[in-house]
């Protein structure tokens, strides 16, 4: 998927953990093979060209497209799987694949805590220890190497953190209404939710919306918090975010 993945697994029987880590890595490679828009022979590329039907693809293709349709509905079209007129579900695939990997490890090896990080988007399950929670640093887009905030998973057993923005990859988020790069006052949007599949989608959609509409929309979603940083170095937060910082 063109990025780095890392795993942090606490507890569990070592041999079982190693087996599940191998399975998770294989699953991520499999997701890349199926969904990569850079591979002409991938199932998603062939589906986009009309060479395959959804029914003829691997079952996870239908699963991801159904999730993407729900994301498009909830975001009123601000999240879309269409990129310049072509099917492209990459906006949801990474979050979905990371979440699936984390849940697979947690369910199968008896681990007390699992963290999977895919290019800065993180799914956290359980706890890393008896007296401390998982903590995730949010990069500051205006100060390379600095942190804008630290999200803490204290008191919860499932937490996901996803960031969308232009600081590292440039203007890659598209406005679905125009098919062009989103014109926005934002540099980054970080979304905190229980599931990375949705956090990834909501961060992309809110970034395309801009700070005012994006903040209003994130505030309306149950169980979702957001941190928005504008090009003018203004930080805007949803109402409940403060309770997750520390």
N, C-alpha and C positions, 0 to 999 in steps of 0.2 A: 504493500500500500504506500510505499515511498516514505515511510517513517520508521521510528524506532519504538519497539514495544518492550516493556519491562514488567516483571512479575515479582511480587513480594508475598510469600505465603508463610503464615505463622501456624505452628502446630501441625498435627497430622502425622501419620506414619510415613517416614522418609521415602520408602520405596513406592508407596501409593502416591505420594506427592510428585515424585519424579515421573511416574507413569502419566499422571494427569497433566503435568506441565508439558510433556511431549505431545499429548493429545491436543492440548490447547494451542500449542505452536502449529501443529499440523492443521488444526481448524482455521487458524488465521491465514495460513498459506492457501488453504482451500477456498476461503472467502475471497482472497485476492484473485485466484484463478477463475472463479465463477463471475465475480462482479467487476473486474478491472475493465475500464473503458479504454485502456491503453493496449490491451491485447485483442487483436482482431478476432482471435479464435475463442475468446471467453463467451460464456453463455449470454451475458448481458449485452455484449456487442452483437452477437448473432441475433438475439431477440430484437434489438434496436433496428437491425437491418431487415427484419421480417423473415429470417431464415429458421427461426424457432418460435414455437408458441410457449406461453407460460407453462402450460401443462407438460410440455416436453422438456422443460428445464428441471434442474434439481429442486427439491421441495423448498429449500431456503429462498429461492427466488420469489416464489409466491408469497412466502412469509414476509420478506422485506418489502415487497411492493404493497402489500396490505397495510403494513405499518406506515409506510410512506404516504399512502392515501389518507390514513388517519391524521398524520402530521399536517398534511395539506389542508384537511378540513378544519382542524383546530386552529391553525394559523391563518385561516381565511385566504389561503393561496400564497402566503409569503414564503412558505417552504414548498418546494416543488422538485420533482424528479425529472423535469425537462430542462435541458441545458442547450440553449441556442437551437431549440426545436428537436433535440435528440434525447432519447431516454438516457438518464444518467442519475442513478440512485446513490452516488458516492457520498452525498450529504448525510445519509443515514447509515451507510454500511459500516463505517469504522466504529461508530458508537455501538451499534448492534453487535458487531463482531467482538469488541472488547467486553461488553457486558456478558455475552454468551460464554466467552472464555472464562471470565471470573466466576460465573455461576456454575459452570461445569466443574471447575476445580473445587469450589466450596462444597458442592453436593456429593462429590465422589471420594474425597480423601480424608474427611474428618478434620479439616483445617479449622482453627479458631478465628483466623483472619485472612482475607485475601485482598490484595490490591493489584489491579492490572492497569498499566498506563500505556496508552497508545498515542504517541505524539503529543502528550500534554493533556489528553482527555482521560479521566481516571474513573474507574469503577471500584468502590470500596465495599467490602462485605465483612461482617463480624468486627473484631477488634484486634489490634496488634499486641495487646497485653492487658493484664488485669487492671492496671491503674492508669492507662493512657489511651486516648483515641487516635485514630488516623488523622493526620493533618496534611493539607494540600496547599502549597504556595501558588498564588495567582501572579503571573508575570506582569510587570508594569510595561506597557507598550512604549512608553516615552523614555524609560530609563533601563536600557538593556542590562540584564543581570540583576535588576532590582525586583522587589515584590510589591504589588499593589495591595495585597491582602493575604491572609492565611485562613483557609476554611478548616473548621474542626468538625469531626464526626462524633463529638461527644454526645452520648445519650441516644444514638441511633445505630442500627446495625446494617443499614444500607444507605449509601450516599454516593452520588456521582457528580463530578465537576467537569464541565466542558467549556472551552473558550473558542470563540470565532472572532476573527479580526484580520487586519491587513498588515500588522507589524512584521510578521515573519514571511508570509507568502504573497504579499502584495494584494492588489485588488482582485481577489478571486471569487468573492461572493457576488452572485448575480441577482438583479432585481427581476423576479419572474414576470412582472408586468411589461418590462421593456426588452428582456433578453440581453441587456447590457450590464456592465458592472454597476453594482448598487451605488447610488450617490447618497452618501450618509455623512453625518457629522461625527460618527463613531470611529474609534481606533480598535476597540475590542469590546466584546460582550462575554461575560462569564456567567454560566447558568449552573445552579446547584439544584439537584433533584434526587430522587431515589434511584432512578434508572438512567444509565448513560445513553441508551437509545433515544430517549426523549430529550435529555439535556443537550445532546449534540444537535438535534433538530431545532430546538427552541433557541439556542444560541445563534444559529445561522439565520433563522427567521427574524429574530429581534435585531440583529445587526443590519439586515436589509431594510428594516422599518425605520431606523434612525432612533436617536436617544429618546425623544418625547413619546412617540407611539410605541417604541419597543419597551420602554419602562412601564407604560400603562398596561400593555398587553401581558407582560411577565407578571405584573402584580395581580392580574386577574386569574392566573392559573393556580389551582390548588396544589400545595406541596412544592412549589417552585419559587426559587429566589434568584435574583440577578444582580450583577455588578457591571455597570456600563461606564466606560472611560471614553471621553470625547477627545477630538483633536485639540481642543482648547484646554486640555488637562483638567477637565471637570469630571468628577466622579459622582455617578448617580446610582442609587441602590433601591431595591425593593424593600417594602416595609419590614419584612422579617429577616433580612440578611444579617443584621447585627447579632442575632442570637446564634449564628453559625460561625462567627469569626472568633479566632483566638488561638 
